[in-house]
Amino acid sequence: MTGGPPDRLILTRQVTREAIRLYAEASGDFNPIHVDEAFAARTPFGGIVAHGMMTLAYVSEMMGKQFGEKWLSGGVMRIKFRGPARPGDTLTITAERQGDEIISGKQYLKYTVVCRNDKGQPVIDGQVLVAI
Amino acid sequence: MPPKTVAYEDLNPGFEFPPTTHTLEPEVVAAYLKAVGGVVEAESGRAAVGSPVPPVAVAALAMRSLMSHLTLSQSSIHLSQDLEFLKPVLVGEAVTSRAAVGRKQERAGLKMITFELTVFDAAGDKVMAGRMLVGILERKI
């Protein structure tokens, strides 16, 4: 493809216990499901999990690298959290072009986005859009 | 003094949290960048003043303000998140976050609450809007 917006974007990121701890400190979200192994082990997750917003940060990073300023002033995310991202997981985030969408008279490129762990299980899915 | 917190039971649609203003200090943004693998100035450990703040960081820090006013169960989970980025925010800028309860619902034993978030810059321009759906499990962990 030349010139136009990409049809596919992809980013991989490794989730580590240290990154989750740092994210808790940076965000102020110390919910024990993220930071307390003993507590988290008793939950349906069976262990600590990354913050959902941490995964969103990876999606935004991918879009920001591709679209720069347009993402900062015209990005839209519509995301559902489908499953946990755990320490040790390698996440693969993929966005596929799905045409355009008009919002309030403004044209946006539309992508479906999914983030999967190493087992292929969905962590998040949804749509991301960027104004053009 | 920590802000007065509100429990889930006392939150009703339309409830507005007190607005909070905070500066996106270089150290705060750097801590965020370090956590998500972003670039931080190696020597100072700070984010460069005047560089763009990752937009999800603006949202996350607005949520931090919101959560400081909330008492939610430890068994609460983030179900979905909509975000719209309207204007870049730069490191060192002050922003004001506003949050309100959008909706409360209950389905199959799962209590759900929607928060509406908006963030404004010092000029009063809206820089971000968002909607966060949180679920609260009935079962005590």
Boltz contact constraints between the chains, C-beta under 6 A:
constraints:
  - contact:
      token1: [A, 19]
      token2: [B, 35]
      max_distance: 6.0
  - contact:
      token1: [A, 22]
      token2: [B, 34]
      max_distance: 6.0
  - contact:
      token1: [A, 22]
      token2: [B, 35]
      max_distance: 6.0
  - contact:
      token1: [A, 23]
      token2: [B, 35]
      max_distance: 6.0
  - contact:
      token1: [A, 26]
      token2: [B, 31]
      max_distance: 6.0
  - contact:
      token1: [A, 26]
      token2: [B, 32]
      max_distance: 6.0
  - contact:
      token1: [A, 26]
      token2: [B, 35]
      max_distance: 6.0
  - contact:
      token1: [A, 27]
      token2: [B, 60]
      max_distance: 6.0
  - contact:
      token1: [A, 27]
      token2: [B, 64]
      max_distance: 6.0
  - contact:
      token1: [A, 28]
      token2: [B, 64]
      max_distance: 6.0
  - contact:
      token1: [A, 32]
      token2: [B, 74]
      max_distance: 6.0
  - contact:
      token1: [A, 42]
      token2: [B, 141]
      max_distance: 6.0
  - contact:
      token1: [A, 43]
      token2: [B, 141]
      max_distance: 6.0
  - contact:
      token1: [A, 52]
      token2: [B, 78]
      max_distance: 6.0
  - contact:
      token1: [A, 53]
      token2: [B, 60]
      max_distance: 6.0
  - contact:
      token1: [A, 56]
      token2: [B, 56]
      max_distance: 6.0
  - contact:
      token1: [A, 57]
      token2: [B, 36]
      max_distance: 6.0
  - contact:
      token1: [A, 57]
      token2: [B, 56]
      max_distance: 6.0
  - contact:
      token1: [A, 60]
      token2: [B, 55]
      max_distance: 6.0
  - contact:
      token1: [A, 60]
      token2: [B, 56]
      max_distance: 6.0
  - contact:
      token1: [A, 72]
      token2: [B, 52]
      max_distance: 6.0
  - contact:
      token1: [A, 72]
      token2: [B, 55]
      max_distance: 6.0
  - contact:
      token1: [A, 72]
      token2: [B, 85]
      max_distance: 6.0
  - contact:
      token1: [A, 72]
      token2: [B, 88]
      max_distance: 6.0
  - contact:
      token1: [A, 73]
      token2: [B, 87]
      max_distance: 6.0
  - contact:
      token1: [A, 73]
      token2: [B, 88]
      max_distance: 6.0
  - contact:
      token1: [A, 75]
      token2: [B, 85]
      max_distance: 6.0
  - contact:
      token1: [A, 76]
      token2: [B, 84]
      max_distance: 6.0
  - contact:
      token1: [A, 77]
      token2: [B, 83]
      max_distance: 6.0
  - contact:
      token1: [A, 78]
      token2: [B, 82]
      max_distance: 6.0
  - contact:
      token1: [A, 79]
      token2: [B, 81]
      max_distance: 6.0
  - contact:
      token1: [A, 80]
      token2: [B, 80]
      max_distance: 6.0
  - contact:
      token1: [A, 81]
      token2: [B, 78]
      max_distance: 6.0
  - contact:
      token1: [A, 81]
      token2: [B, 79]
      max_distance: 6.0
